[in-house]
Amino acid sequence: MNVSEPEITSVTDLTDRELAHQWNNIDWKRAEETVNNLQSRIASAAKEGYWNRVRKLSRLLTRSFYARILAVRKVSTNKGSKTPGVDGVLWVSSADKMRAALKLKSKGYRAKPLTRKYIQKKNGKLRPLSIPTLYDRAMQSLHAMALSPIESATSDKTSFGFKPYRSAKDAYAYLHICLSKKNAPQWIVEGDIKACFDEINHDWILKNTLMNKKVLKEFLKSGFIENYHLFPTIKGTPQGGTISPIIANIALNGLEMALARVFYSRKNGNINKKRMNKHKVNYVRFADDFVITADSPETAHEILVIVKTFLEPRGLALSEEKTLVTHISDGFTFLGWNFRKYKGKLLAKPSKDSQKNIIRKIHDVIHKAMAWTQEDLICTLNPIIRGWAQYHNHAVSSAIFNNLDHVIFIMLGSWAKRRHTNKSITWILAKYFHKVGSRKYVFSTDTQILENFSDTKIIRQRLAKLDQNPYVDREYFERWKIMEYHRKRSMKNSKSLLN
């Protein structure tokens, strides 16, 4: 599908009103179709190994007007759009966005330093977060549109992070398939890469990433400002950059093949998929978290040697403290779920750390809500409860959901008691907790009802075909998405009728 792009005059020849008029009259559907078509062609060429064609198509996409306006729209409408970079510039008006899109060019591009901030990790340590300017974010988003199809076409099939139509639930589903059978592997290698985003070797990335080297070097070598001092970036890709997850995926892609060369049966020089390896090695990764199965501790330690050898030229290393070899009967945690076999049956539940985190988050909200109205508190808690429950609604979560409902009930009772220290429990229950349907003591008002974790139905996750590419086989994933939507909706309705 070839769609001609509109001719745009120089940005200096247009007034703010003309720029705003052009932005407000963009045919976004046509823009998305054009970019999707180019991405599909890039992915197909990369899959076939036609690298000269990949380079030409990537250059065509990054120079495309439609790709530029989509890049600007993405960074100006997401959650970070109101957070400026080191230049303090925000794109508020339509004229600002159109002007930025017309100026978005690779030729002569120089990235500005990043603003360095820190966010607290679960273990109490601080994680550096680097904030580019809006223009740099848009440039990264533009080149990510071309780089993502290449990465997707050449990536490990069991890598699920930062890819269209893939999610952490797909990693869960694949791992569940590998471990649920009676003859499944019993030993697990829990991999943790030490400071993955901060340690990636720049020389390796520049050599192995198929994109404009000058632009990529600007992304990597932009430096950062902290306490009014400029520091160089000599390694790593900044967390907070749009293109950083794709670069991290490129650095970690190939580990599946490295394991296959050692453990999988081979026929005529190719991996024999019909006869899998006798050591039961299966690999699944989401971002920089990965799990590898094995049939014995000896195989597991051999796997660790292969992983360390693979990571070394990329400037990466495993964390000695967090990289573990575990038996499935002892259980392990991956992406917030605890996988463990009880008397030979695999049960994957929300992990204890994940439960503690959601309880702490809800506790902090309730603690800050002493002066809030009941409606405001309900409106704040509902998205938190709904989001956590939906993330875990495919796991063995029913008992945990019920327990969390009880914990929140106790916390809300304490919140109400602190507001009315001279009132009885009966009076407090009558004021804040009401009967809704067949349920008693529901934290609610005339207009708002607090959702329960247990309101979320348990629906098992199904895995889309691993050999389908989200850019080449977009129609397959769209059909799959619709089918899954109707399947889950029908299961919710049938369970509601049974209840």
Solvent accessible surface area in square Angstrom, and as a share of the most:
residue,aa,sasa,rsa
1,M,137,0.61
2,N,140,0.72
3,V,31,0.18
4,S,87,0.56
5,E,61,0.27
6,P,61,0.39
7,E,173,0.78
8,I,53,0.27
9,T,82,0.48
10,S,60,0.39
11,V,26,0.15
12,T,119,0.69
13,D,102,0.53
14,L,32,0.16
15,T,81,0.47
16,D,83,0.43
17,R,206,0.75
18,E,78,0.35
19,L,0,0.00
20,A,25,0.19
21,H,119,0.53
22,Q,50,0.22
23,W,20,0.07
24,N,100,0.51
25,N,97,0.50
26,I,24,0.12
27,D,77,0.40
28,W,60,0.21
29,K,144,0.61
30,R,93,0.34
31,A,0,0.00
32,E,68,0.31
33,E,65,0.29
34,T,12,0.07
35,V,5,0.03
36,N,51,0.26
37,N,30,0.16
38,L,11,0.05
39,Q,16,0.07
40,S,30,0.19
41,R,101,0.37
42,I,0,0.00
43,A,0,0.00
44,S,43,0.28
45,A,2,0.02
46,A,4,0.03
47,K,113,0.48
48,E,114,0.51
49,G,33,0.31
50,Y,113,0.43
51,W,100,0.35
52,N,110,0.56
53,R,130,0.47
54,V,0,0.00
55,R,112,0.41
56,K,127,0.54
57,L,10,0.05
58,S,14,0.09
59,R,112,0.41
60,L,93,0.46
61,L,0,0.00
62,T,16,0.09
63,R,173,0.63
64,S,8,0.05
65,F,12,0.05
66,Y,8,0.03
67,A,0,0.00
68,R,33,0.12
69,I,0,0.00
70,L,18,0.09
71,A,0,0.00
72,V,0,0.00
73,R,74,0.27
74,K,106,0.45
75,V,2,0.01
76,S,13,0.09
77,T,93,0.54
78,N,70,0.36
79,K,205,0.87
80,G,28,0.27
81,S,19,0.12
82,K,171,0.72
83,T,50,0.29
84,P,51,0.32
85,G,9,0.09
86,V,60,0.34
87,D,59,0.30
88,G,50,0.48
89,V,71,0.41
90,L,64,0.32
91,W,28,0.10
92,V,118,0.68
93,S,51,0.33
94,S,28,0.18
95,A,8,0.06
96,D,44,0.23
97,K,33,0.14
98,M,1,0.00
99,R,66,0.24
100,A,8,0.06
101,A,0,0.00
102,L,16,0.08
103,K,106,0.45
104,L,1,0.01
105,K,120,0.51
106,S,33,0.21
107,K,195,0.82
108,G,74,0.71
109,Y,19,0.07
110,R,185,0.67
111,A,18,0.14
112,K,97,0.41
113,P,34,0.21
114,L,5,0.02
115,T,36,0.21
116,R,48,0.17
117,K,106,0.45
118,Y,94,0.36
119,I,77,0.39
120,Q,132,0.59
121,K,69,0.29
122,K,178,0.75
123,N,80,0.41
124,G,40,0.38
125,K,136,0.58
126,L,110,0.55
127,R,95,0.34
128,P,30,0.19
129,L,53,0.26
130,S,2,0.02
131,I,20,0.10
132,P,1,0.01
133,T,1,0.01
134,L,3,0.01
135,Y,66,0.25
136,D,4,0.02
137,R,19,0.07
138,A,0,0.00
139,M,0,0.00
140,Q,6,0.02
141,S,2,0.01
142,L,0,0.00
143,H,8,0.04
144,A,9,0.07
145,M,27,0.12
146,A,5,0.04
147,L,1,0.01
148,S,14,0.09
149,P,0,0.00
150,I,11,0.06
151,E,5,0.02
152,S,13,0.09
153,A,22,0.17
154,T,69,0.40
155,S,22,0.14
156,D,9,0.05
157,K,108,0.46
158,T,4,0.02
159,S,3,0.02
160,F,1,0.00
161,G,0,0.00
162,F,98,0.41
163,K,24,0.10
164,P,47,0.30
165,Y,73,0.28
166,R,30,0.11
167,S,47,0.30
168,A,11,0.08
169,K,37,0.16
170,D,9,0.05
171,A,0,0.00
172,Y,12,0.04
173,A,6,0.05
174,Y,35,0.13
175,L,2,0.01
176,H,61,0.27
177,I,94,0.48
178,C,19,0.11
179,L,1,0.00
180,S,47,0.30
181,K,128,0.54
182,K,197,0.83
183,N,108,0.56
184,A,7,0.05
185,P,7,0.04
186,Q,59,0.26
187,W,66,0.23
188,I,0,0.00
189,V,0,0.00
190,E,27,0.12
191,G,8,0.08
192,D,37,0.19
193,I,9,0.05
194,K,112,0.47
195,A,49,0.38
196,C,3,0.02
197,F,27,0.11
198,D,47,0.24
199,E,50,0.22
200,I,1,0.01
201,N,53,0.27
202,H,7,0.03
203,D,107,0.56
204,W,43,0.15
205,I,0,0.00
206,L,34,0.17
207,K,170,0.72
208,N,68,0.35
209,T,1,0.01
210,L,40,0.20
211,M,27,0.12
212,N,70,0.36
213,K,91,0.39
214,K,170,0.72
215,V,3,0.01
216,L,0,0.00
217,K,106,0.45
218,E,38,0.17
219,F,7,0.03
220,L,3,0.01
221,K,85,0.36
222,S,17,0.11
223,G,3,0.03
224,F,27,0.11
225,I,49,0.25
226,E,42,0.19
227,N,119,0.61
228,Y,213,0.81
229,H,117,0.52
230,L,119,0.59
231,F,84,0.35
232,P,102,0.64
233,T,23,0.13
234,I,128,0.65
235,K,99,0.42
236,G,5,0.05
237,T,3,0.02
238,P,20,0.13
239,Q,38,0.17
240,G,46,0.44
241,G,5,0.04
242,T,38,0.22
243,I,3,0.01
244,S,1,0.01
245,P,27,0.17
246,I,17,0.08
247,I,0,0.00
248,A,4,0.03
249,N,1,0.01
250,I,25,0.13
251,A,0,0.00
252,L,3,0.02
253,N,19,0.10
254,G,26,0.25
255,L,3,0.02
256,E,38,0.17
257,M,86,0.38
258,A,16,0.13
259,L,3,0.02
260,A,2,0.02
261,R,149,0.54
262,V,78,0.45
263,F,14,0.06
264,Y,28,0.11
265,S,33,0.21
266,R,116,0.42
267,K,132,0.56
268,N,139,0.71
269,G,53,0.51
270,N,102,0.52
271,I,33,0.17
272,N,26,0.13
273,K,122,0.52
274,K,194,0.82
275,R,170,0.62
276,M,92,0.41
277,N,11,0.06
278,K,164,0.70
279,H,57,0.26
280,K,75,0.32
281,V,2,0.01
282,N,30,0.16
283,Y,6,0.02
284,V,1,0.00
285,R,1,0.00
286,F,43,0.18
287,A,15,0.12
288,D,35,0.18
289,D,53,0.28
290,F,3,0.01
291,V,2,0.01
292,I,0,0.00
293,T,0,0.00
294,A,0,0.00
295,D,52,0.27
296,S,26,0.17
297,P,43,0.27
298,E,128,0.57
299,T,6,0.04
300,A,0,0.00
301,H,102,0.45
302,E,82,0.37
303,I,0,0.00
304,L,25,0.12
305,V,95,0.55
306,I,27,0.14
307,V,0,0.00
308,K,93,0.39
309,T,88,0.51
310,F,21,0.09
311,L,0,0.00
312,E,127,0.57
313,P,75,0.47
314,R,28,0.10
315,G,35,0.34
316,L,7,0.03
317,A,53,0.41
318,L,8,0.04
319,S,14,0.09
320,E,130,0.58
321,E,151,0.68
322,K,100,0.43
323,T,21,0.12
324,L,87,0.43
325,V,44,0.25
326,T,20,0.11
327,H,47,0.21
328,I,1,0.01
329,S,51,0.33
330,D,102,0.53
331,G,9,0.09
332,F,6,0.02
333,T,67,0.39
334,F,8,0.03
335,L,33,0.16
336,G,21,0.21
337,W,0,0.00
338,N,41,0.21
339,F,0,0.00
340,R,92,0.34
341,K,15,0.06
342,Y,82,0.31
343,K,215,0.91
344,G,51,0.49
345,K,137,0.58
346,L,12,0.06
347,L,44,0.22
348,A,0,0.00
349,K,64,0.27
350,P,3,0.02
351,S,5,0.03
352,K,157,0.66
353,D,91,0.47
354,S,15,0.10
355,Q,30,0.13
356,K,116,0.49
357,N,43,0.22
358,I,9,0.04
359,I,50,0.26
360,R,132,0.48
361,K,109,0.46
362,I,1,0.01
363,H,93,0.42
364,D,67,0.35
365,V,17,0.10
366,I,6,0.03
367,H,116,0.52
368,K,137,0.58
369,A,0,0.00
370,M,67,0.30
371,A,101,0.78
372,W,80,0.28
373,T,71,0.41
374,Q,16,0.07
375,E,66,0.30
376,D,75,0.39
377,L,0,0.00
378,I,0,0.00
379,C,65,0.39
380,T,50,0.29
381,L,0,0.00
382,N,14,0.07
383,P,70,0.44
384,I,30,0.15
385,I,2,0.01
386,R,93,0.34
387,G,41,0.39
388,W,31,0.11
389,A,0,0.00
390,Q,87,0.38
391,Y,79,0.30
392,H,2,0.01
393,N,18,0.09
394,H,1,0.01
395,A,0,0.00
396,V,53,0.30
397,S,1,0.00
398,S,63,0.41
399,A,81,0.62
400,I,22,0.11
401,F,2,0.01
402,N,85,0.44
403,N,77,0.39
404,L,2,0.01
405,D,27,0.14
406,H,111,0.49
407,V,38,0.22
408,I,9,0.04
409,F,71,0.29
410,I,92,0.47
411,M,27,0.12
412,L,2,0.01
413,G,24,0.24
414,S,49,0.32
415,W,0,0.00
416,A,0,0.00
417,K,73,0.31
418,R,109,0.40
419,R,77,0.28
420,H,40,0.18
421,T,106,0.62
422,N,131,0.67
423,K,76,0.32
424,S,66,0.43
425,I,105,0.53
426,T,106,0.62
427,W,97,0.34
428,I,4,0.02
429,L,46,0.23
430,A,71,0.55
431,K,92,0.39
432,Y,7,0.03
433,F,8,0.03
434,H,70,0.31
435,K,134,0.57
436,V,48,0.28
437,G,67,0.64
438,S,110,0.71
439,R,83,0.30
440,K,143,0.60
441,Y,118,0.45
442,V,6,0.03
443,F,7,0.03
444,S,3,0.02
445,T,27,0.16
446,D,153,0.79
447,T,108,0.63
448,Q,55,0.25
449,I,79,0.40
450,L,10,0.05
451,E,53,0.24
452,N,39,0.20
453,F,1,0.00
454,S,45,0.29
455,D,66,0.34
456,T,26,0.15
457,K,46,0.20
458,I,28,0.14
459,I,3,0.01
460,R,123,0.45
461,Q,39,0.18
462,R,98,0.36
463,L,36,0.18
464,A,4,0.03
465,K,121,0.51
466,L,50,0.25
467,D,84,0.43
468,Q,43,0.19
469,N,11,0.06
470,P,8,0.05
471,Y,15,0.06
472,V,53,0.30
473,D,36,0.19
474,R,59,0.22
475,E,131,0.59
476,Y,37,0.14
477,F,2,0.01
478,E,72,0.32
479,R,134,0.49
480,W,51,0.18
481,K,124,0.52
482,I,98,0.50
483,M,107,0.48
484,E,15,0.07
485,Y,122,0.46
486,H,100,0.45
487,R,50,0.18
488,K,55,0.23
489,R,131,0.48
490,S,62,0.40
491,M,58,0.26
492,K,87,0.37
493,N,81,0.42
494,S,53,0.35
495,K,59,0.25
496,S,63,0.41
497,L,158,0.79
498,L,153,0.76
499,N,138,0.71
